[in-house]
Amino acid sequence: MSEQDPGIQHERQALLQDVVRRVTEAHSGADVHVVREALVRTMAEAGIPEQPPVWFESTVDEIVEGRHVVVDRHEGVSNGPGADEVPDAAGR
């Protein structure tokens, strides 16, 4: 399998989604420095390489604000908060 294999890409995205979920569960609404440190540590523990700075900082900001971050559309939506809720006509 190559690095471009869709299965490998999905596995990496699912792993990153799990890392973001764990950091969000543990640190949602926390101080930005705490969230940043937790995300760096949890990514390193999972063997995930450093991500683009814009993505990383945006993800930290979303966690600090207490919002759910979707990295992998399937994993983030099917397993995230509200996954069993059906949005109304306004998309809420």
C-alpha positions in Angstrom: 0.0 0.0 0.0 1.2 3.5 -0.8 1.1 6.7 1.2 -1.7 7.8 -1.1 -3.8 4.7 -0.5 -7.3 5.9 0.5 -7.4 3.3 3.3 -4.2 4.6 4.8 -5.4 8.1 4.5 -8.7 7.3 6.2 -6.9 5.5 9.0 -4.7 8.5 9.6 -7.7 10.8 9.6 -9.6 8.6 11.9 -6.6 8.5 14.3 -6.3 12.2 14.2 -10.1 12.5 14.9 -9.7 10.3 17.9 -6.9 12.4 19.3 -8.9 15.6 18.8 -11.9 14.0 20.4 -9.9 12.9 23.5 -8.3 16.4 23.9 -11.8 18.0 23.5 -13.3 15.7 26.1 -10.6 16.4 28.6 -9.9 20.1 27.9 -12.9 21.8 26.2 -13.1 25.4 27.4 -9.6 25.3 29.0 -6.9 27.9 28.7 -5.3 28.0 25.3 -1.9 27.0 26.6 -3.3 23.9 28.3 -5.2 22.9 25.1 -2.1 23.5 22.9 0.1 21.4 25.2 -2.4 18.6 25.5 -2.9 18.4 21.7 0.8 18.4 21.0 1.4 15.7 23.7 -1.6 13.5 22.6 -0.6 13.7 18.9 3.0 12.7 19.7 1.8 9.8 21.9 -0.4 8.6 18.9 2.6 8.9 16.5 1.0 11.7 14.5 3.5 14.1 13.0 3.3 17.8 13.4 0.4 19.3 11.5 0.2 22.5 9.5 0.3 25.5 11.9 -3.0 27.0 10.6 -4.8 23.7 11.1 -3.3 23.2 14.6 -4.0 26.7 15.9 -7.6 26.6 14.4 -8.2 23.3 16.1 -6.8 24.6 19.5 -9.1 27.7 19.1 -12.2 25.5 18.5 -11.4 23.3 21.5 -10.9 26.3 23.7 -14.3 27.6 22.6 -15.9 24.3 23.4 -16.8 23.4 19.8 -16.7 19.9 18.3 -13.9 19.6 15.7 -14.5 17.3 12.7 -11.2 16.0 11.2 -12.6 12.9 9.5 -16.2 13.4 8.2 -17.3 9.9 8.9 -15.6 9.5 12.3 -16.4 13.0 13.5 -20.0 13.0 12.5 -21.0 9.4 13.2 -19.2 9.3 16.6 -19.3 13.0 17.7 -21.7 14.8 20.0 -25.2 14.9 18.5 -24.5 12.1 16.1 -27.9 10.6 16.6 -29.7 13.9 16.3 -31.5 14.9 13.1 -31.1 18.6 12.2 -34.2 20.7 11.6 -34.9 22.6 8.4 -32.6 25.4 9.5 -29.7 22.9 9.9 -29.7 23.0 13.7 
